[in-house]
Amino acid sequence: MSRQNGTRMLSTPPILVLMGPSGTGKSTVGAMLSGRLGWPFQEGDDLHPAANVDKMRRGHALTDEDRIPWLELVAAWIDERRAAGEPGIVTCSALKRSYRDILRRDNVTFVNFTGDAAVVRDRMMRRQGHFMPPALLDSQFATLEAPGPDEQAIDVDIALAPEDQAALVASALRLEGS
């Protein structure tokens, strides 16, 4: 279902980081939330350096060293929203706490997509045009560290329909009356 940790009043508009392994539905729900709330949306995959995309396309998992420049670009996008006083939504696997530490700000909430790896693998086998091969899914699940109780996070079950996932996030953050 849903978990929201550390309820607090924010002085700046919220930024949502939709996190989890590839194929969990981050992009689909991010686009829905963007349309529903009218917030800027950034597909985090579009911020990957070309070398990262090429490496994943060849079936090689990224290392921490590969991910750092990408995470810094995601963090820069978050900081641009903050500087503009705007809310925002960005997708980013953010698999490890150390990665989330690079992205963490007072107004950032992680939306953690959770579910069975077999369901995700099935989705990935059916999707077309994405550089991330299903063969790398196991490495992502092995790397995944769920947000701790001290992290501002909402868990979203991937078994729910995307519309229900978007409604759950909006409701958990009291962003609208849904």
Disulfide bonds with the S-S distance in Angstrom:
none
